[in-house]
């Protein structure tokens, strides 16, 4: 399957009202839309475990990949087996967001470390589904993954489920690494952010308890030598 660079989207919106934690309005073309009222909601580790337990085992892989890499959903949907360095436990994201404000015409690829535990799960996923080196790991659509997220958040009993999107998983990953004392330089590279974006959009890591941090280690494994 051919891949294409990620292009920034320009959307013009008009806010009209707030409904159940969502800002609801109408686009200039007349179509309705909704925007989350609180865009800074993070998963606590116990919440993540509770959510993941509601997902069928064969569907858990894409969420496992999102929480363990912090990648954008479009980046994860373009990952192939050939993008892994199994010997070094590295992953290369080859299709990444194009940053027009930086005059990029092609997104910059990023290579970073992954945990040995996550690497083993991805190898098992590839073997189980007989995925070829140049085939994508998760032949799903962003819409289907997003709908599954919201459906299962409700199933798991999240009262504020509407405050979550796939991007919240990315922010959760970054904030967990921050809580585990990984340097901001490394987190920014991993996420494909600059420092200003990281400071603006990622909250205090002090919201997490010691118990939370122990569960983070269980979920993220030995990435960056964490233990």
C-alpha positions as CSV (number, residue, x, y, z in Angstrom):
1,X,0.0,0.0,0.0
2,X,1.4,3.4,-1.0
3,X,1.8,5.9,1.8
4,X,1.5,9.7,1.6
5,X,2.9,12.4,3.8
6,X,0.7,13.8,6.6
7,X,-0.6,17.2,5.6
8,X,-1.7,19.9,8.0
9,X,-5.5,20.6,8.0
10,X,-7.0,24.0,7.9
11,X,-10.5,24.1,9.3
12,X,-12.7,27.2,9.9
13,X,-15.2,26.8,12.6
14,X,-17.9,28.8,14.3
15,X,-18.6,28.0,18.0
16,X,-22.3,28.2,19.0
17,X,-22.9,26.4,22.3
18,X,-21.4,24.0,24.9
19,X,-23.1,20.6,25.3
20,X,-22.0,17.9,27.7
21,X,-18.3,18.9,27.8
22,X,-18.3,19.6,24.0
23,X,-18.2,22.9,22.1
24,X,-20.7,22.4,19.4
25,X,-20.9,24.6,16.3
26,X,-21.1,24.8,12.5
27,X,-18.4,24.9,9.9
28,X,-18.6,27.5,7.1
29,X,-19.8,24.9,4.7
30,X,-22.8,24.3,7.0
31,X,-21.8,20.9,8.5
32,X,-22.0,20.5,12.3
33,X,-18.9,19.7,14.4
34,X,-18.0,19.3,18.0
35,X,-14.7,20.1,19.9
36,X,-13.8,18.8,23.3
37,X,-14.1,21.4,26.0
38,X,-11.1,20.1,28.0
39,X,-8.2,19.0,25.7
40,X,-5.8,18.3,28.6
41,X,-7.3,15.1,30.0
42,X,-4.7,12.4,30.5
43,X,-5.1,8.7,31.3
44,X,-4.1,7.6,34.7
45,X,-2.4,4.2,34.5
46,X,-5.3,2.4,36.3
47,X,-7.7,4.1,33.8
48,X,-5.7,2.9,30.9
49,X,-5.6,-0.7,32.1
50,X,-9.4,-0.6,32.8
51,X,-10.0,0.8,29.2
52,X,-7.7,-1.7,27.5
53,X,-9.4,-4.7,29.3
54,X,-12.7,-3.8,27.4
55,X,-11.0,-4.1,24.0
56,X,-11.0,-7.5,22.3
57,X,-7.5,-9.0,22.4
58,X,-7.1,-9.0,18.7
59,X,-7.9,-5.3,18.6
60,X,-5.6,-4.2,21.4
61,X,-2.5,-3.9,19.3
62,X,-3.1,-0.4,17.8
63,X,-3.8,1.1,21.3
64,X,-0.8,-0.7,22.7
65,X,1.3,0.9,19.9
66,X,-0.1,4.4,20.6
67,X,0.6,4.3,24.4
68,X,4.0,2.8,23.9
69,X,5.3,5.2,21.2
70,X,3.4,8.5,21.6
71,X,3.0,8.5,17.8
72,X,0.2,10.3,16.0
73,X,-2.5,7.9,14.8
74,X,-1.7,8.6,11.2
75,X,2.0,7.7,11.9
76,X,1.1,4.4,13.6
77,X,-1.3,3.4,10.7
78,X,1.7,3.6,8.4
79,X,4.1,1.5,10.4
80,X,5.2,-1.8,8.8
81,X,7.3,-4.7,10.1
82,X,10.3,-3.4,8.1
83,X,10.3,-0.2,10.2
84,X,11.4,-2.1,13.3
85,X,15.1,-2.8,14.3
86,X,14.5,-5.9,16.4
87,X,18.1,-6.2,17.4
88,X,18.3,-2.7,18.9
89,X,14.6,-2.4,19.8
90,X,14.1,0.7,17.7
91,X,11.2,1.9,15.7
92,X,11.3,4.3,12.7
93,X,8.3,6.4,11.8
94,X,8.8,7.1,8.1
95,X,5.4,8.8,7.4
96,X,5.2,11.8,9.7
97,X,3.4,15.1,9.9
98,X,4.5,17.8,7.5
99,X,5.1,21.1,9.4
100,X,4.2,23.8,7.0
101,X,5.1,26.6,9.4
102,X,8.7,25.3,9.2
103,X,8.5,25.2,5.4
104,X,8.7,21.4,5.3
105,X,7.6,19.7,2.1
106,X,8.2,16.2,3.6
107,X,7.7,15.0,7.1
108,X,10.9,14.2,8.9
109,X,11.3,10.5,9.9
110,X,12.0,9.7,13.5
111,X,13.8,6.7,15.0
112,X,13.5,6.0,18.7
113,X,13.7,3.2,21.3
114,X,10.9,0.9,22.3
115,X,10.7,-1.5,25.2
116,X,11.7,-5.1,24.8
117,X,8.2,-6.1,26.1
118,X,6.5,-4.0,23.5
119,X,8.8,-5.3,20.8
120,X,7.9,-8.9,21.7
121,X,4.2,-8.1,21.5
122,X,4.6,-6.5,18.1
123,X,6.5,-9.5,16.8
124,X,3.8,-11.8,18.1
125,X,1.2,-9.5,16.4
126,X,3.0,-9.7,13.1
127,X,3.4,-13.5,13.3
128,X,-0.2,-14.1,14.3
129,X,-1.6,-12.0,11.4
130,X,1.1,-13.2,9.0
131,X,2.0,-9.5,8.1
132,X,4.6,-9.2,5.4
133,X,7.5,-6.8,5.8
134,X,6.0,-4.1,3.5
135,X,2.4,-4.4,4.8
136,X,1.0,-2.1,7.5
137,X,0.6,-3.5,11.0
138,X,-2.9,-2.2,11.5
139,X,-5.1,-2.2,8.4
140,X,-7.8,0.0,10.1
141,X,-9.1,3.5,9.6
142,X,-8.6,6.4,12.1
143,X,-12.4,6.7,12.3
144,X,-12.9,3.0,13.3
145,X,-10.1,3.3,16.0
146,X,-11.6,6.5,17.3
147,X,-15.1,5.1,17.5
148,X,-13.8,2.0,19.3
149,X,-12.0,4.2,21.8
150,X,-15.1,6.2,22.7
151,X,-17.4,3.2,22.7
152,X,-15.1,1.3,25.1
153,X,-14.5,4.2,27.3
154,X,-18.2,4.3,27.9
155,X,-18.2,0.5,28.5
156,X,-15.4,1.0,31.0
157,X,-17.4,3.5,32.9
158,X,-15.7,6.7,32.0
159,X,-18.2,9.5,32.8
160,X,-16.1,12.1,30.9
161,X,-15.5,9.8,27.9
162,X,-16.2,12.7,25.5
163,X,-13.1,14.5,26.8
164,X,-10.9,11.7,25.2
165,X,-9.6,11.4,21.7
166,X,-6.8,9.3,20.1
167,X,-4.6,12.4,20.7
168,X,-5.1,12.1,24.4
169,X,-3.2,8.8,24.3
170,X,-0.2,10.6,22.7
171,X,-0.3,13.3,25.4
172,X,-0.6,10.6,28.1
173,X,2.6,8.9,26.8
174,X,4.5,12.2,26.8
175,X,3.3,13.1,30.3
176,X,4.1,9.6,31.7
177,X,7.7,9.8,30.4
178,X,7.9,13.2,32.0
179,X,6.7,11.8,35.3
180,X,9.4,9.0,35.0
181,X,12.1,11.7,34.6
182,X,12.9,11.2,30.9
183,X,14.5,14.4,29.6
184,X,12.3,16.9,27.8
185,X,14.8,16.9,24.8
186,X,14.2,13.1,24.3
187,X,10.4,13.4,24.8
188,X,10.2,16.2,22.3
189,X,12.2,14.3,19.7
190,X,10.1,11.2,20.3
191,X,6.9,13.1,19.8
192,X,8.1,15.3,17.0
193,X,7.5,18.4,19.0
194,X,9.5,21.6,19.8
195,X,9.9,22.7,23.4
196,X,7.3,25.5,23.1
197,X,4.6,23.0,22.0
198,X,5.6,20.5,24.7
199,X,5.5,23.2,27.5
200,X,2.2,24.6,26.2
201,X,0.3,21.3,25.7
202,X,1.7,18.9,28.3
203,X,0.7,19.4,31.9
204,X,2.3,18.8,35.3
205,X,3.7,15.4,35.9
206,X,3.2,15.9,39.6
207,X,-0.5,14.8,39.2
208,X,0.7,11.2,39.3
209,X,1.3,9.3,42.6
210,X,4.1,6.8,43.2
211,X,1.6,4.0,42.7
212,X,0.8,5.6,39.3
213,X,4.4,5.6,38.4
214,X,4.8,1.9,39.2
215,X,1.9,1.1,36.9
216,X,3.4,3.3,34.2
217,X,6.6,1.1,34.4
218,X,4.4,-2.0,34.0
219,X,2.7,-0.6,30.9
220,X,5.8,1.1,29.2
221,X,8.3,-1.7,30.2
222,X,12.0,-1.1,30.0
223,X,12.0,1.7,27.5
224,X,15.0,4.0,28.2
225,X,16.2,1.4,30.7
226,X,13.3,2.2,33.0
227,X,12.7,-0.3,35.8
